Amino acid sequence: MISNNLASSPLYAIIDLGSNSFHMMITRQLADSVQVVDKVKRKVRLAAGLSSQNVLSEEAMARGLECLSFFAERLQDIPTENVRIVATATLRLATNGQTFINRANKVLGQNITLLSGEQEAELIYQGVAHTSCCKEKRFVIDIGGASTELIVGSGLESKKVTSIDIGCVTYNRQFFSDGLLTANNFTQAIAAAKKVLSPLIEPYRSIGWQSILGGSGTMQALAEILMHQNRLTIITDDFLQEIQQQLIQNHSIEQINIPGLTSERTPVIASGLAILIAIFESFSLKQLQLSSGALREGLLYEMLPCNNKVSIRTRTTLSLMHRYHVDTQHAYRVKEQVKSLFSSLSSAWQLNKDNSYKLLLIGCDLHEIGLLLEFKQHQKHSAYIIENAELPGFDQADRQLLKTFVKLYKGDIDTRLLKQSVTDSQTAGYLLAILRLSVILCRLRKDDVLPHYHSSVDENNTINLCLPKDWLAEHPLIADELISEEKHLATLGLSINILCNI
């Protein structure tokens, strides 16, 4: 029975022997997407076991081997060709790293690949590229326990990759070994990192980038602090300084108390933050978004028989529609109305076919995914799914705007949800108005219902829907909903006129 299931829906396993943590991720292909079925993470802190001569201690090796013995049990039912196990910076640095790898191979019953720094950086970029949607050049940052990777690339192609031997575990031991969070300790750590980064500044700037992404533990921890504070998960230079000051006020690592920061991340948050501040200052960065993929995702997509001709977002959207049994014909009708209204109204509102417009079209596809659970609360269910599901191709900012569309496509409008980072609140409101009107016009869920009509916006921000009077009389439900929509659109600073002389 197991072999039949594997044949029809094979499992894939990725094990990453990181310098700070060992990770195992088990996935399977579902429809056109990847479903994570299990994740295991153990804080091994391998890099903390390196001596000044880069000899890995027996205690650190024992911690690592014990963790791998747990992982080995989970690998028994997974085909060997569907397993990738890699080691990274600490085992590159350790003079006795091969000794540990030989022992680990016996524990796992499979061979570990020791990645070079450049290979690790390439795979990190592939993980980001396969899980984020961006046609622009990206600057990808990954801060590990013993190394930091910097990559600039476009699409699935990396253009410059660098791995440097600075990490949150090694820097913690080097600059925060006394356990104190002083301004001097931070200053020394930041200065040391900037010295290592200095030769890279011009080569990277000469290539350039339009977006900045990062997904390592340090950046995930910072994003979790932002989420706890109900703030957008955009890591800015001001926020980094804010957290540094909070840490200094906590005086020591043992006394760190920042809401939203997990206890397992506490020991290395200061050193990771110092490295990230150094990167921001060296490359004059202002903000960074969290990526949903990195090394493990890069290893996974390297194995998967995926179709790169289909965009990441399209695969994710189709998978969600399939999983939640979306009425695809109705979603198509709504999308066509959105395109029509956008074409008529975009000039007056100065709207562009940018990322926010693309998310609006995806909102048409997904606005009813919550119906599978129940009708009464389906908009809340839809928003919950968007917020919590695995969504390769959508970063946190994308999710926020998409969640706004599916939650507010009808009914009362909570204008607070329009505040997000993909676009400004006014533009988000205009796009939402287009979606809401399109949904009302498609109320009967039939292809042959709508007549030919005109739409425009006047100088008072009144939307004119020039629908035939006879048609409105024949469709009183739609007419009544359009009239009722007036009070909702008023919260967006808009009004509507549906009785035009045609």
Secondary structure as GFF3:
##gff-version 3
##sequence-region A 1 502
A	DSSP	alpha_helix	2	8	.	.	.	ID=ss1
A	DSSP	beta_strand	11	17	.	.	.	ID=ss2
A	DSSP	beta_strand	21	30	.	.	.	ID=ss3
A	DSSP	beta_strand	33	43	.	.	.	ID=ss4
A	DSSP	three_ten_helix	46	49	.	.	.	ID=ss5
A	DSSP	alpha_helix	58	75	.	.	.	ID=ss6
A	DSSP	three_ten_helix	80	82	.	.	.	ID=ss7
A	DSSP	beta_strand	83	87	.	.	.	ID=ss8
A	DSSP	alpha_helix	89	93	.	.	.	ID=ss9
A	DSSP	alpha_helix	97	108	.	.	.	ID=ss10
A	DSSP	beta_strand	113	114	.	.	.	ID=ss11
A	DSSP	alpha_helix	117	131	.	.	.	ID=ss12
A	DSSP	beta_strand	137	143	.	.	.	ID=ss13
A	DSSP	beta_strand	148	154	.	.	.	ID=ss14
A	DSSP	beta_strand	157	164	.	.	.	ID=ss15
A	DSSP	alpha_helix	168	175	.	.	.	ID=ss16
A	DSSP	alpha_helix	183	197	.	.	.	ID=ss17
A	DSSP	three_ten_helix	198	200	.	.	.	ID=ss18
A	DSSP	alpha_helix	201	207	.	.	.	ID=ss19
A	DSSP	beta_strand	211	214	.	.	.	ID=ss20
A	DSSP	alpha_helix	217	228	.	.	.	ID=ss21
A	DSSP	beta_strand	234	236	.	.	.	ID=ss22
A	DSSP	alpha_helix	237	250	.	.	.	ID=ss23
A	DSSP	three_ten_helix	253	255	.	.	.	ID=ss24
A	DSSP	alpha_helix	266	282	.	.	.	ID=ss25
A	DSSP	beta_strand	287	290	.	.	.	ID=ss26
A	DSSP	alpha_helix	295	303	.	.	.	ID=ss27
A	DSSP	alpha_helix	312	323	.	.	.	ID=ss28
A	DSSP	alpha_helix	328	349	.	.	.	ID=ss29
A	DSSP	alpha_helix	355	366	.	.	.	ID=ss30
A	DSSP	three_ten_helix	369	372	.	.	.	ID=ss31
A	DSSP	alpha_helix	378	388	.	.	.	ID=ss32
A	DSSP	alpha_helix	396	407	.	.	.	ID=ss33
A	DSSP	three_ten_helix	415	418	.	.	.	ID=ss34
A	DSSP	alpha_helix	425	441	.	.	.	ID=ss35
A	DSSP	beta_strand	454	457	.	.	.	ID=ss36
A	DSSP	beta_strand	462	467	.	.	.	ID=ss37
A	DSSP	alpha_helix	469	474	.	.	.	ID=ss38
A	DSSP	alpha_helix	476	490	.	.	.	ID=ss39
A	DSSP	beta_strand	495	499	.	.	.	ID=ss40
###
